[in-house]
Amino acid sequence: MAFGLGVVTVRGQSMEPTLHTGDRMVVLRGAPPRLGGLAIVRLPPDADGAPRPLAVKRVTGRDPADPSRFWVESDNQSAPGRADSWTHGIGSLARDQIRALVLFRLPTRLPLGRLRHRPPR
C-alpha cells in the first residue's frame, strides 16, 4: 500500500463527540494503525452484500485470536446505524482494511486575518 497524505470529511454521528459531520481530517494513507488512535477503515459489505463507504473508527486493540487483525469501534455507541467490530458480525479487520491513519483534525475556521498578506514594515 502506498503512503500519501490526504484530507477526508466526516459524515455521520458514529464518532461523536470526538468528530462531527463536516469535520475535516488530515490522514496518512498506508500508515500502520495506532492502538487508541483514529483510522480510516474499509468495513466488510453489509448483510445484503452492498459495500459500505469508508469509515472513521478508533483502533481499540489487536484480535487475541489473530494478532495481525485489529478491533475498531465507534466512539458513539448509540449512533443510529453504527457499524464497528462489535456490530453486524463485522469482527476484527485485517491490516489491509485499515486504509489510513488520522493525523489530526483541521480547524473548522481558519484565522483569515493571519493569512492575509501584510507588507513588510
C-alpha distances in whole Angstrom, upper triangle without the diagonal:
4,7,10,13,14,17,18,22,23,25,27,29,27,26,29,31,28,26,28,28,27,26,23,20,18,14,11,8,5,9,10,13,17,20,22,19,18,15,14,14,14,17,18,21,24,28,28,25,24,20,20,19,16,18,19,19,20,19,22,22,20,22,25,25,21,20,16,16,17,20,20,23,25,27,30,31,33,31,32,29,27,24,23,23,27,27,27,26,23,23,20,16,13,10,8,11,10,9,10,13,16,18,21,23,25,28,30,33,32,35,36,39,37,35,38,39,42,45,45,49
4,7,10,12,16,17,21,23,25,27,29,28,26,30,31,28,26,28,27,26,25,22,19,16,13,10,7,6,9,12,14,18,21,23,20,19,16,15,15,16,20,21,24,27,30,31,27,26,22,22,20,17,19,19,21,22,20,24,24,23,25,28,28,24,23,19,20,20,23,22,25,26,28,31,32,35,32,33,31,29,26,25,25,29,30,30,29,25,26,23,19,17,14,11,14,13,10,10,13,16,16,20,22,23,27,29,31,30,33,34,37,34,32,35,36,39,41,42,45
4,7,10,13,15,19,21,24,26,28,26,25,28,29,25,24,26,26,24,22,19,16,13,10,7,5,5,7,10,13,16,19,21,18,17,14,14,15,16,20,22,25,28,31,32,29,27,24,23,20,17,18,18,19,20,19,23,23,22,25,28,28,25,23,20,20,20,22,21,24,25,26,29,31,33,31,33,31,28,26,25,25,29,30,30,30,26,26,23,19,18,14,13,15,13,10,9,10,13,13,16,19,20,24,26,28,27,30,31,34,31,29,32,33,36,38,39,42
4,7,10,13,16,19,22,25,26,25,24,26,27,24,22,24,24,22,20,16,14,10,8,6,5,7,9,12,15,17,20,21,18,17,14,13,15,17,21,23,25,28,32,32,30,28,24,23,20,17,18,17,19,20,20,24,24,24,27,30,31,28,26,23,22,22,24,22,24,25,26,28,31,33,30,32,30,28,26,25,26,30,30,31,31,27,27,25,21,20,17,15,16,14,11,9,10,12,12,15,17,17,21,23,25,24,26,27,30,28,26,29,30,33,35,36,39
4,7,10,14,16,19,22,24,23,21,24,25,21,19,21,21,19,17,13,10,7,6,5,6,9,10,14,15,17,20,20,17,15,13,12,15,17,21,24,26,28,32,33,30,28,24,22,19,16,17,16,18,19,19,23,24,25,28,31,32,29,27,24,24,22,24,22,23,23,24,27,29,31,29,30,29,27,25,24,26,29,30,31,31,27,28,25,22,21,18,17,17,15,12,9,10,10,9,11,13,13,17,19,21,20,23,24,27,24,22,26,27,30,32,33,36
4,7,10,13,16,19,21,21,19,22,23,20,17,18,18,16,14,10,8,6,5,6,7,11,12,15,16,18,21,21,17,14,13,11,14,16,19,22,24,26,30,30,28,26,22,20,17,14,15,14,17,18,19,23,25,26,28,31,33,30,28,25,24,22,23,21,22,22,22,25,27,29,26,27,26,24,23,23,25,28,28,29,30,26,27,25,22,22,19,17,17,15,11,9,10,10,10,11,12,12,15,17,19,18,22,22,26,24,22,25,26,30,32,33,37
4,7,10,13,17,19,19,17,19,20,17,14,15,14,12,10,7,6,5,6,9,10,14,14,17,17,19,21,20,17,14,13,11,14,16,19,23,24,26,29,30,28,25,22,19,16,13,13,12,16,18,19,23,25,26,29,32,34,31,29,27,25,23,24,21,21,20,21,22,25,27,24,25,24,22,22,22,25,27,27,28,29,26,27,25,23,23,21,19,18,16,13,11,11,9,10,10,9,9,12,13,16,15,19,20,23,22,20,23,25,28,31,33,36
4,7,10,13,15,15,14,16,18,15,12,12,11,9,8,6,5,7,7,10,11,15,15,18,17,18,20,19,16,13,11,9,12,14,17,20,21,22,26,27,25,22,19,16,12,10,10,10,13,15,18,21,23,25,27,31,32,30,28,26,24,22,22,18,19,17,18,19,22,23,20,21,20,19,19,19,22,24,24,25,26,23,24,23,21,21,20,18,17,15,12,10,11,9,11,11,9,10,13,13,16,17,21,22,25,24,22,26,28,31,34,36,39
4,7,10,12,13,12,14,15,14,10,9,8,6,6,4,6,9,10,14,15,18,19,20,19,20,22,20,17,14,13,11,14,15,17,21,21,22,26,26,25,22,19,16,12,11,10,10,13,16,19,22,25,26,28,32,33,31,30,28,26,23,22,19,18,16,17,17,20,21,18,19,18,17,18,19,22,24,23,24,26,23,25,24,22,23,22,21,19,17,15,13,14,11,13,12,10,10,12,11,14,16,20,21,24,24,23,26,28,31,35,36,39
4,7,9,10,9,10,12,11,7,7,5,5,5,6,8,11,12,16,16,19,19,21,19,19,20,19,16,12,12,10,13,14,16,19,20,20,23,24,24,21,18,15,11,10,8,8,11,14,17,20,23,25,26,30,31,30,29,27,24,21,20,17,15,13,13,14,17,17,14,15,15,14,15,16,19,21,20,21,24,21,23,22,20,22,22,21,18,16,15,14,14,12,14,13,10,11,13,12,16,18,21,23,26,26,25,28,31,34,37,39,42
4,7,9,9,11,13,13,9,7,5,6,8,10,12,15,15,19,19,22,22,23,21,22,23,21,18,15,14,12,14,15,15,18,18,18,21,22,22,18,16,13,10,10,9,9,12,15,18,21,24,26,27,31,32,31,30,29,25,23,21,17,16,13,14,13,16,16,12,13,12,12,13,15,19,20,19,20,22,20,22,22,21,23,23,22,19,18,17,16,17,15,18,16,14,15,16,15,18,21,24,25,29,29,28,31,34,37,40,42,45
4,6,8,9,11,12,9,7,5,9,10,13,14,18,18,21,21,24,24,24,22,23,23,20,19,15,15,14,15,15,15,18,18,17,20,21,21,18,17,13,11,12,9,10,12,15,18,20,23,25,26,30,31,30,30,28,25,22,20,16,14,11,12,10,13,12,8,9,9,9,11,14,17,18,16,17,20,19,21,21,21,24,24,23,20,19,19,18,19,17,19,18,16,17,18,17,20,23,26,28,31,32,31,34,37,40,43,45,47
4,6,5,8,10,8,6,7,11,11,14,15,19,19,22,23,25,25,25,22,22,21,19,18,15,16,15,16,17,16,19,20,18,21,22,23,21,19,15,14,14,11,10,11,14,17,18,22,25,25,29,30,30,29,28,25,22,19,16,13,9,9,7,10,9,6,8,9,8,11,13,17,17,16,17,20,19,20,21,21,24,24,25,21,20,20,20,19,17,20,18,16,18,18,17,21,24,27,29,32,32,32,35,38,40,44,46,48
4,6,9,9,8,9,10,13,13,15,15,19,18,21,21,23,23,22,19,19,18,16,15,12,13,13,13,15,14,17,18,16,19,21,21,19,18,14,13,13,9,8,8,10,14,15,18,21,22,25,26,26,25,25,21,18,15,12,9,5,6,5,7,8,5,8,8,6,8,9,13,13,12,14,17,15,17,18,18,21,21,22,18,17,18,18,17,16,19,18,16,19,20,19,23,25,29,31,34,34,33,36,40,42,46,47,49
4,6,6,5,7,9,12,11,13,13,16,16,19,20,21,21,20,17,17,16,13,12,10,11,12,13,16,15,19,20,19,22,24,24,22,20,16,15,13,10,7,7,8,12,13,17,20,21,24,26,26,25,24,21,18,15,12,9,5,5,5,9,10,8,11,12,9,11,11,14,15,15,17,19,17,18,18,18,21,21,22,18,16,17,16,15,13,16,14,13,16,17,17,20,23,26,28,31,31,31,34,37,39,43,44,46
3,5,5,6,9,12,11,14,14,18,18,22,23,25,24,24,20,20,19,16,15,13,15,15,17,19,19,22,23,22,25,27,27,25,23,19,18,17,13,11,11,12,15,16,20,23,24,27,30,29,28,28,25,21,19,15,12,8,6,5,9,10,8,12,13,11,14,14,17,17,17,20,22,21,21,22,22,25,25,25,22,20,21,19,18,15,17,16,13,16,16,15,19,22,25,27,30,30,30,33,37,39,42,44,46
4,6,7,10,13,11,14,15,18,19,22,24,26,25,24,21,20,19,16,15,13,16,17,19,22,21,25,26,25,28,30,30,28,26,22,21,19,16,13,13,13,16,17,21,24,26,28,31,31,29,29,26,23,20,17,14,10,7,7,11,12,11,14,16,14,16,16,19,19,20,22,25,23,23,23,24,27,26,27,24,22,23,21,19,16,18,15,13,16,15,15,18,21,24,26,29,29,29,32,36,38,41,42,44
4,7,11,12,10,12,12,15,16,19,21,23,21,21,18,17,16,13,12,10,13,14,17,20,20,24,25,25,28,30,30,28,25,22,20,18,14,11,11,10,14,15,19,22,24,27,29,29,27,27,24,20,18,15,13,10,7,9,12,14,13,16,18,15,16,16,18,19,20,23,25,22,23,22,22,24,24,25,22,19,20,18,15,12,14,12,10,13,13,14,17,19,22,25,27,27,27,31,34,36,39,40,42
4,7,9,6,9,9,13,14,18,19,22,21,21,18,18,18,15,13,10,12,13,15,18,19,22,24,23,26,28,28,25,23,19,17,15,12,9,10,11,15,17,20,23,25,28,30,29,28,27,25,21,19,16,13,11,9,10,13,15,12,15,16,14,16,16,19,20,20,22,24,22,23,22,22,24,23,24,21,18,18,16,15,12,13,11,9,11,12,11,15,18,21,23,26,26,26,29,32,34,38,39,41
4,6,6,9,11,15,16,20,21,24,23,24,21,21,21,18,16,14,15,15,17,19,20,23,24,23,26,28,28,25,23,19,17,16,13,11,13,14,18,20,23,26,28,31,33,32,31,30,27,24,22,18,16,12,11,11,14,14,12,14,15,14,16,17,21,21,21,23,25,23,25,24,24,26,26,26,23,21,20,19,18,14,16,14,11,12,12,11,14,17,20,22,26,26,26,28,32,34,38,39,42
4,6,9,11,15,16,20,21,24,24,25,23,23,23,21,19,15,16,15,17,19,19,22,22,22,25,26,26,23,21,17,15,14,12,11,14,16,20,22,25,28,29,33,34,33,32,31,28,25,23,19,17,14,14,13,16,16,12,14,15,14,16,18,21,22,21,23,25,23,25,25,24,27,26,26,22,21,20,19,18,16,18,15,12,13,13,11,15,18,21,23,26,26,26,28,32,34,38,40,42
4,6,10,13,15,19,20,23,23,25,23,24,25,22,20,16,17,15,18,20,21,24,24,24,28,28,28,25,22,19,16,15,14,13,16,18,21,24,27,30,31,35,36,35,34,32,30,27,25,21,20,17,17,16,20,19,16,17,18,17,19,21,24,25,25,26,28,26,28,27,26,28,27,26,23,21,20,18,18,15,17,14,11,11,11,9,12,15,18,19,23,23,22,25,28,31,34,36,39
4,7,10,13,16,18,21,21,23,21,21,22,19,17,14,14,14,17,19,21,24,25,25,29,30,29,26,23,20,17,15,13,11,14,16,19,22,25,27,30,33,35,33,32,30,28,25,24,20,18,16,15,16,19,20,17,19,19,18,19,20,23,25,24,26,28,26,27,26,25,26,25,25,22,20,19,16,16,12,13,11,7,7,8,7,11,13,16,18,21,21,21,24,27,29,33,35,37
4,7,10,13,15,19,18,20,19,19,21,19,16,13,13,12,16,18,20,24,25,26,29,30,29,26,23,20,16,14,13,11,14,16,19,22,25,27,29,33,34,33,31,29,27,24,24,20,19,17,17,18,21,22,20,21,21,20,21,21,24,26,26,27,29,26,27,26,24,25,24,23,21,18,17,14,13,10,11,9,6,6,8,8,11,12,16,17,21,20,19,22,25,28,31,33,36
4,6,10,12,15,15,17,16,16,18,17,13,10,10,10,14,17,19,23,24,26,29,30,29,26,23,20,16,14,12,10,13,14,16,19,22,24,27,30,32,30,28,26,24,22,21,18,18,16,16,18,21,23,20,22,22,20,20,20,22,25,25,27,28,25,25,24,22,23,21,20,19,16,14,11,10,7,7,6,4,5,9,10,13,14,17,19,22,21,20,23,26,29,32,33,36
4,7,10,13,12,15,15,15,18,17,13,11,11,11,14,17,20,24,26,27,31,32,30,27,24,21,18,15,14,12,14,15,17,20,22,24,27,30,32,30,27,25,24,22,22,19,20,19,19,21,24,26,24,26,25,23,22,22,24,26,27,28,29,26,26,24,22,22,20,19,18,15,13,10,9,6,6,6,6,7,11,13,15,15,18,20,23,21,20,23,25,28,31,32,35
4,6,9,9,12,11,13,16,15,12,10,8,8,12,14,17,21,23,25,29,30,28,25,22,19,16,13,12,11,13,14,15,18,20,21,24,27,29,26,24,22,20,18,19,17,18,18,18,21,24,26,23,25,24,22,21,20,21,24,25,26,27,23,24,21,19,19,16,16,15,12,9,6,5,4,5,7,9,11,14,16,19,19,22,23,26,25,23,27,29,31,34,35,38
4,6,6,9,10,12,15,16,13,11,9,9,12,15,18,21,24,26,30,31,28,26,23,21,18,14,15,13,15,15,15,19,20,20,23,26,28,25,22,20,19,18,19,18,19,20,21,24,26,28,26,28,27,24,23,21,22,25,26,28,28,24,24,21,18,18,14,14,14,11,9,5,5,7,7,10,12,14,18,20,22,22,25,26,29,27,25,29,30,33,36,36,39
4,6,9,10,13,16,18,14,12,10,9,11,12,16,19,21,24,27,28,26,24,20,19,16,13,14,13,15,16,15,19,20,20,22,25,26,23,21,18,18,17,19,17,19,20,22,24,26,29,26,28,26,23,21,20,21,25,25,26,26,22,22,20,16,15,12,11,11,9,6,4,6,9,10,13,15,17,21,22,25,24,28,29,32,30,28,31,33,36,38,39,42
4,7,9,12,15,17,15,14,10,10,11,13,16,18,21,24,27,29,26,24,21,19,18,14,15,15,16,16,15,18,18,18,20,23,24,21,19,16,15,15,18,17,20,21,23,26,27,30,28,29,27,24,22,20,21,24,25,26,25,21,21,18,15,13,10,9,10,8,6,5,8,11,12,16,18,20,24,26,28,28,31,32,35,33,31,35,36,39,41,42,45
4,6,9,13,15,12,12,9,10,12,14,17,20,23,26,29,30,28,27,23,21,19,16,16,15,15,15,13,16,16,16,19,22,23,20,17,15,15,14,16,16,19,20,21,25,26,29,27,29,27,24,22,20,20,24,25,26,26,22,21,18,15,14,10,10,12,9,8,6,6,9,10,14,17,19,23,25,27,27,30,32,34,32,31,34,36,38,41,41,44
4,7,10,12,11,11,9,11,12,14,17,19,22,25,28,30,27,27,23,21,20,17,16,15,14,13,11,14,13,13,15,18,20,16,14,11,12,11,14,14,17,19,20,24,25,28,27,29,27,24,21,19,18,22,23,25,24,20,19,15,13,11,8,9,11,8,9,8,7,11,12,15,18,21,25,27,30,30,32,34,37,35,34,37,39,41,44,44,47
4,6,9,7,8,7,9,10,13,15,18,21,23,26,28,26,25,22,20,19,15,14,12,11,9,7,10,10,10,13,16,18,16,13,11,10,9,11,10,13,15,17,20,21,24,23,26,24,21,18,16,15,18,20,22,21,18,16,13,11,11,8,10,10,7,9,8,6,9,11,14,17,20,23,25,28,29,31,34,36,34,33,37,39,41,44,44,47
4,6,5,8,8,12,13,16,18,21,24,26,29,31,29,28,25,23,21,18,16,13,11,9,7,9,9,10,14,16,19,17,14,13,12,10,11,11,13,15,16,19,21,24,24,26,25,21,20,17,16,19,21,24,23,20,18,15,14,14,12,14,14,11,12,11,8,10,10,13,16,19,22,25,28,28,30,33,36,33,33,37,39,41,44,44,46
4,5,8,10,13,14,17,18,20,24,25,28,31,29,28,26,23,22,19,17,14,11,8,5,6,6,8,12,14,17,15,12,13,12,9,9,9,11,14,14,18,19,22,22,25,24,20,19,15,14,17,20,22,21,18,16,13,13,14,13,16,15,12,15,13,11,12,13,15,18,21,24,26,29,30,32,35,38,36,36,39,41,43,46,46,49
4,7,10,13,14,18,18,21,24,25,28,31,29,29,26,23,22,19,16,13,10,6,5,5,8,11,14,16,19,18,16,16,15,11,10,9,10,12,11,15,16,20,20,23,22,19,18,15,14,16,19,22,22,19,17,15,15,17,15,18,17,14,16,14,11,11,13,14,16,19,21,23,27,28,30,33,35,34,34,38,40,42,45,45,47
4,7,10,12,16,17,20,23,25,28,30,29,27,24,21,20,16,14,10,8,6,6,8,10,13,16,19,21,20,17,17,15,12,12,10,11,12,11,15,17,20,20,22,22,18,17,15,15,17,20,22,22,19,18,16,15,16,14,17,15,12,13,11,8,7,9,10,12,16,19,21,24,25,27,30,32,31,31,34,37,39,42,42,44
4,7,9,13,14,18,21,22,25,27,26,24,21,18,16,13,10,7,6,4,6,9,12,14,17,20,22,21,18,18,16,12,12,9,9,10,10,13,16,18,17,20,19,16,15,13,14,17,18,20,21,18,17,15,14,16,14,15,13,10,11,9,6,5,8,9,11,14,17,18,22,23,26,28,31,30,29,33,35,38,41,41,44
4,6,10,12,15,18,20,23,25,23,22,18,15,14,10,8,6,6,6,7,11,12,14,16,20,21,19,18,16,14,11,11,9,10,11,12,15,17,20,18,20,19,16,14,12,13,17,18,19,20,16,16,14,12,13,11,12,10,7,7,6,5,5,9,11,12,15,18,20,23,24,27,29,32,31,30,34,36,38,41,42,45
4,7,10,13,16,17,21,22,20,19,15,12,10,6,5,5,6,9,10,13,15,16,18,22,23,21,19,17,15,13,13,10,12,12,14,16,18,20,18,19,17,15,13,12,14,17,17,18,19,15,16,14,12,13,12,11,9,6,6,5,6,7,11,12,13,16,19,20,23,24,28,29,33,31,30,33,36,39,42,43,46
4,6,10,12,14,18,19,17,16,12,10,9,6,5,6,7,10,10,13,14,15,16,20,20,18,17,15,12,11,11,9,11,12,14,16,17,20,18,19,16,14,11,10,11,15,15,16,16,12,13,11,8,10,9,9,6,4,5,7,9,11,14,16,17,19,23,23,27,28,31,33,36,35,34,37,39,42,45,46,49
4,7,9,12,15,16,14,13,9,7,7,5,7,9,10,13,13,16,17,17,17,21,21,18,18,16,13,12,13,11,13,14,17,18,19,21,19,19,16,14,11,11,12,15,15,14,14,11,13,11,8,10,10,9,5,6,7,10,12,14,18,19,20,22,25,26,29,30,34,35,39,38,36,39,42,45,48,49,52
4,7,8,12,14,12,11,8,6,8,7,7,10,10,13,13,15,16,16,16,19,19,18,18,16,13,12,11,10,11,12,16,17,17,19,17,16,13,11,8,8,9,12,11,10,11,7,10,10,8,10,12,11,7,9,10,13,15,16,20,22,22,24,27,27,31,32,36,38,41,40,39,42,44,47,51,52,55
4,7,9,11,9,9,7,7,10,10,11,14,14,16,16,18,18,18,16,20,19,17,19,17,14,13,13,12,14,15,19,20,19,21,19,18,15,13,10,10,10,13,12,10,9,7,10,10,9,10,13,12,9,11,13,16,18,20,24,25,26,28,31,31,34,36,40,41,45,44,42,45,48,51,54,55,58
4,7,8,5,5,4,6,9,11,12,16,16,19,19,21,22,21,20,23,22,21,23,21,17,17,17,16,17,17,21,21,20,21,19,18,14,14,11,12,13,15,13,10,11,9,12,14,12,14,17,15,12,15,16,19,21,23,26,28,27,30,32,32,35,37,41,42,46,45,43,46,49,52,55,57,60
4,5,5,5,6,7,10,13,13,16,17,20,20,22,23,23,21,24,23,23,24,23,19,19,17,16,16,17,20,20,18,19,17,15,11,12,9,11,13,14,11,8,9,9,13,15,14,17,19,18,15,17,18,21,23,24,28,29,28,31,33,32,36,38,41,43,46,46,44,47,50,53,56,58,61
4,5,7,10,10,14,16,17,20,20,22,23,24,25,24,22,25,24,24,26,25,21,21,19,19,19,19,23,22,20,20,19,16,13,14,12,14,14,15,11,8,9,10,14,16,17,19,22,21,18,20,22,25,27,28,31,32,32,34,36,35,39,41,45,46,50,49,48,51,54,57,60,62,65
4,6,9,11,14,17,18,22,22,25,26,27,28,27,26,28,27,27,29,27,24,24,23,22,22,22,25,24,23,23,21,18,15,16,14,17,18,18,15,11,13,13,17,19,19,21,24,22,19,22,23,26,28,29,33,34,33,35,37,36,40,42,46,47,50,50,49,51,54,57,60,62,65
4,6,9,13,15,17,20,21,24,24,26,26,26,24,27,25,25,27,25,22,22,21,20,21,22,25,25,24,24,22,20,16,17,14,16,17,18,16,12,13,13,16,18,17,18,21,19,17,20,20,24,26,27,31,32,32,34,36,36,39,41,45,46,49,49,47,50,53,56,59,61,64
4,6,10,13,15,18,20,23,24,26,27,26,25,28,27,26,28,26,23,22,21,20,21,20,24,23,23,23,20,18,15,16,14,16,18,19,16,13,15,14,17,19,17,19,21,19,16,19,19,22,25,25,29,30,29,31,34,33,36,38,42,42,46,46,44,47,49,53,56,58,61
4,7,9,12,15,17,20,21,23,24,24,23,27,26,24,25,23,20,20,19,18,18,18,22,22,22,22,20,18,14,15,13,14,16,18,16,13,15,13,16,17,15,16,18,16,13,15,15,18,21,22,26,27,26,28,31,30,33,35,39,40,43,43,41,44,46,49,52,54,57
4,7,8,12,13,17,18,21,22,22,22,25,25,24,24,22,19,18,17,15,15,15,18,18,18,19,16,15,12,11,10,12,14,16,14,12,14,12,15,16,14,16,17,15,12,14,14,16,19,19,23,24,23,25,27,27,30,32,36,37,40,40,38,41,44,47,50,52,55
4,6,10,12,16,18,20,22,23,23,27,27,25,25,23,20,19,18,15,16,15,18,18,19,19,16,16,13,12,11,13,15,18,16,15,17,14,17,17,15,17,17,15,12,13,12,14,16,17,20,21,20,21,24,23,27,28,32,33,37,36,35,37,40,43,46,48,51
4,7,10,13,15,18,20,20,21,25,25,23,23,21,18,16,16,13,14,13,16,17,18,20,17,17,14,13,11,12,14,17,16,16,17,14,16,16,13,15,14,13,10,10,9,10,13,13,17,17,17,19,22,22,25,26,30,31,35,34,33,36,38,41,44,46,49
4,6,10,12,15,17,18,19,23,24,22,22,20,17,15,14,10,10,10,12,13,15,16,14,14,12,10,9,9,12,15,14,15,16,13,15,14,13,15,15,14,11,10,10,10,12,11,15,16,15,18,20,20,24,25,29,31,34,33,32,35,38,41,44,45,48
4,7,10,13,15,17,19,22,24,22,21,20,17,14,13,9,9,8,10,12,14,16,13,15,14,11,10,10,12,15,15,17,18,15,16,15,13,15,15,15,12,10,10,9,10,9,12,12,12,15,18,18,22,23,27,29,32,31,30,33,36,39,42,43,46
4,6,9,12,14,16,19,21,19,18,18,14,11,9,6,5,5,8,10,12,14,13,15,14,10,9,8,10,12,13,15,16,13,13,12,11,14,14,15,12,10,11,11,10,10,13,14,14,17,20,20,24,26,29,31,34,33,33,36,39,41,44,46,48
4,6,9,12,14,17,19,18,17,17,14,10,8,5,5,6,7,11,12,15,15,17,17,13,12,9,10,12,14,17,17,15,14,12,12,15,14,16,13,11,13,12,10,10,13,13,14,18,20,21,25,26,29,32,35,33,33,37,39,42,45,46,48
4,6,8,11,14,16,15,13,13,11,7,6,4,7,9,10,14,15,18,18,20,19,15,13,10,10,12,15,17,17,14,12,10,10,12,11,14,12,9,12,11,10,11,13,15,17,20,23,24,28,29,32,34,37,36,35,39,41,44,47,47,50
4,7,10,12,15,14,13,13,11,7,6,6,7,10,10,14,14,18,18,21,20,16,14,11,10,11,14,17,17,14,12,10,11,14,14,16,15,13,16,15,13,14,16,18,19,23,25,27,30,31,34,37,40,38,38,42,44,46,49,50,52
4,7,9,12,11,9,10,9,6,5,7,10,13,14,17,17,21,21,24,22,19,16,13,11,13,16,19,17,15,12,9,11,12,12,16,15,13,16,16,15,16,18,20,22,26,28,30,33,34,37,40,42,41,41,44,46,49,52,52,54
4,6,9,7,5,7,6,4,6,9,12,16,17,20,20,23,24,26,24,20,18,14,11,14,17,19,17,14,11,8,9,10,10,14,14,13,16,17,16,18,20,23,25,28,31,33,36,37,40,42,45,43,43,47,49,51,54,54,56
4,5,5,5,7,5,5,6,10,13,17,19,21,20,23,24,25,23,20,17,14,10,12,15,17,14,12,9,6,9,10,11,15,14,14,18,19,19,21,23,26,27,31,34,35,39,40,43,45,48,46,46,50,52,54,57,57,60
4,6,6,9,9,9,10,13,16,20,21,24,22,26,27,28,26,23,20,17,13,14,18,20,17,15,12,10,12,13,15,18,18,18,21,22,22,24,26,29,31,34,37,38,42,43,46,48,51,49,49,53,55,57,60,60,62
4,6,9,9,10,11,15,18,21,24,26,24,27,28,29,27,24,21,18,14,15,18,19,16,15,11,10,12,12,15,18,18,18,22,24,24,26,29,31,33,36,39,40,44,45,48,51,53,52,51,55,57,59,62,62,65
4,5,6,9,11,14,17,21,24,26,25,28,28,29,27,24,21,17,14,16,19,20,16,15,11,9,10,9,11,14,15,16,19,21,21,24,26,29,31,34,37,39,42,43,46,49,51,49,49,53,54,57,60,60,63
4,5,7,10,13,17,20,22,25,24,28,28,30,28,24,21,18,15,17,20,21,19,16,13,10,11,10,10,14,15,14,18,19,19,21,24,26,29,32,35,37,40,41,44,46,49,47,46,50,52,54,57,57,60
4,7,10,13,17,20,23,26,25,28,28,30,27,24,21,17,15,18,20,21,19,16,13,10,9,7,7,10,12,12,15,16,17,20,22,25,28,31,34,36,39,40,42,45,47,45,45,48,50,52,55,55,58
4,7,10,14,17,20,22,22,25,25,26,23,20,17,14,11,14,16,17,15,12,9,6,5,5,6,9,9,10,13,15,15,18,21,24,26,29,32,34,37,38,41,43,46,44,43,47,49,51,54,55,57
4,6,10,14,16,19,18,22,21,23,21,18,15,11,9,12,14,16,14,11,9,5,5,6,7,10,9,9,12,14,13,16,18,21,23,26,29,30,34,35,38,40,43,41,41,44,47,49,52,52,55
4,7,11,13,16,15,18,18,20,18,15,12,8,6,8,11,14,12,10,7,5,6,9,10,13,11,10,14,15,15,16,19,21,22,26,28,29,33,34,37,40,43,41,41,44,47,49,52,53,56
4,7,10,12,12,16,15,17,15,12,9,6,5,8,10,13,13,10,8,7,8,11,12,13,11,10,13,13,13,14,17,18,19,23,25,26,29,31,34,37,40,38,38,41,44,46,49,50,53
4,6,9,8,12,12,14,13,9,8,5,6,7,9,12,13,11,10,10,11,14,15,17,14,13,15,15,15,14,18,18,18,22,24,24,28,30,33,36,39,38,37,41,44,46,49,50,53
4,5,6,9,8,11,11,7,7,6,9,9,10,13,15,13,13,13,14,17,18,19,16,14,16,16,15,14,17,17,17,20,22,22,25,28,31,33,36,36,35,39,42,44,47,49,51
4,6,9,9,12,13,10,11,10,12,12,13,16,18,16,16,16,17,20,21,22,19,17,19,18,16,15,17,16,16,19,20,20,24,26,29,32,34,34,34,37,40,43,46,47,49
4,5,6,9,11,8,10,11,13,13,13,16,18,17,18,18,19,23,23,24,21,20,21,21,19,18,20,19,18,21,21,21,24,27,30,33,35,35,35,39,42,44,47,49,51
4,6,9,10,7,9,10,12,10,10,13,16,15,16,17,19,22,23,25,21,20,22,22,21,20,23,22,21,24,25,25,28,31,34,36,39,39,39,42,45,48,51,52,55
4,6,9,8,11,12,15,13,12,14,17,17,18,20,21,25,26,27,24,23,25,25,24,23,25,24,23,25,26,25,28,31,34,37,40,40,40,43,46,48,52,53,55
4,6,6,9,11,14,13,12,14,17,17,18,20,21,24,25,26,22,21,23,23,22,21,24,23,21,23,24,22,26,29,32,34,37,37,37,40,44,46,50,51,53
4,6,9,12,15,14,12,13,16,16,19,21,21,25,26,27,23,23,24,24,24,23,26,25,23,25,26,25,28,31,34,36,39,40,39,42,45,48,52,53,56
4,6,10,13,13,10,10,14,13,16,18,19,22,24,24,20,20,21,22,23,22,26,25,24,26,27,26,29,32,35,37,40,41,40,43,46,49,52,54,57
4,7,10,10,8,9,12,11,14,15,16,19,21,21,17,17,19,20,20,19,23,22,21,24,25,24,28,31,34,36,39,39,38,42,45,47,51,52,55
4,7,8,6,7,9,8,10,12,12,16,18,18,14,15,17,18,19,18,22,22,22,25,27,26,30,32,36,37,41,40,40,43,46,48,52,53,56
4,5,5,8,9,7,8,9,10,13,15,16,13,13,15,16,17,17,21,21,21,24,27,27,30,32,36,38,41,40,40,43,46,48,52,53,55
4,6,8,7,5,4,6,8,12,14,15,12,13,16,17,17,18,22,23,24,27,29,30,33,35,38,41,44,43,42,46,48,51,54,55,58
4,7,7,7,6,9,11,15,17,19,16,16,19,21,21,21,25,25,26,29,31,31,35,37,40,42,45,45,44,48,51,53,56,57,60
4,6,6,8,11,13,16,19,20,17,17,20,22,22,22,26,27,26,29,31,31,35,37,40,42,46,45,45,48,51,53,57,58,61
4,5,8,12,13,17,20,20,16,18,20,23,24,24,28,29,28,31,33,33,36,39,42,44,47,47,46,49,52,55,58,60,62
4,6,9,11,14,18,18,16,17,20,23,24,25,28,30,30,33,35,35,39,41,44,46,49,49,48,51,54,57,60,61,64
4,7,8,11,14,15,12,14,16,19,20,21,25,26,27,30,32,32,36,38,41,43,47,46,45,48,51,53,57,58,61
4,7,10,13,15,12,13,17,19,20,21,25,26,27,30,33,33,37,39,42,44,47,46,45,49,51,54,57,58,61
4,7,10,12,10,11,14,16,17,19,22,24,25,29,31,32,36,37,41,43,46,44,44,47,50,52,55,56,59
4,6,8,6,7,11,13,14,17,20,22,24,27,30,31,34,36,39,41,44,42,41,45,47,50,53,54,56
4,5,5,7,10,13,14,18,20,23,25,28,31,32,36,37,40,42,45,43,42,46,47,50,53,54,57
4,5,5,8,10,12,15,18,21,23,26,29,31,34,34,38,40,42,41,39,43,45,47,50,51,53
4,5,7,10,12,16,18,21,23,26,29,30,34,34,37,39,42,40,39,42,44,47,49,50,53
4,6,9,12,14,18,20,21,24,27,28,32,33,36,38,41,39,38,41,43,46,49,50,53
4,6,8,11,14,17,18,21,24,26,29,30,33,35,38,36,35,38,40,43,46,47,50
4,7,10,13,16,17,19,23,24,27,28,31,32,36,34,32,36,38,41,43,44,47
4,6,9,12,14,16,20,21,24,24,28,29,32,31,29,33,34,37,40,41,44
4,6,9,12,14,18,20,23,23,26,28,31,29,28,32,33,36,39,39,42
4,6,8,11,14,16,19,20,23,25,28,26,25,29,31,33,36,37,40
4,7,10,13,16,18,18,21,23,25,23,23,27,28,31,34,34,37
4,6,9,12,15,15,17,20,22,21,20,24,26,28,32,32,35
4,6,9,12,12,15,18,21,19,19,23,25,28,31,32,34
4,6,9,9,12,14,17,16,15,19,22,24,27,29,31
4,5,6,9,12,15,14,14,17,20,23,26,27,30
4,7,10,12,15,15,15,18,21,24,27,29,31
4,6,8,11,12,12,15,18,20,24,26,28
4,6,9,9,8,11,15,17,21,22,25
4,6,6,7,9,13,14,18,20,22
4,5,5,7,10,12,16,18,20
4,5,6,9,10,13,16,17
4,6,8,9,13,14,16
4,6,9,12,14,17
4,6,10,12,15
4,7,9,12
4,6,9
4,6
4
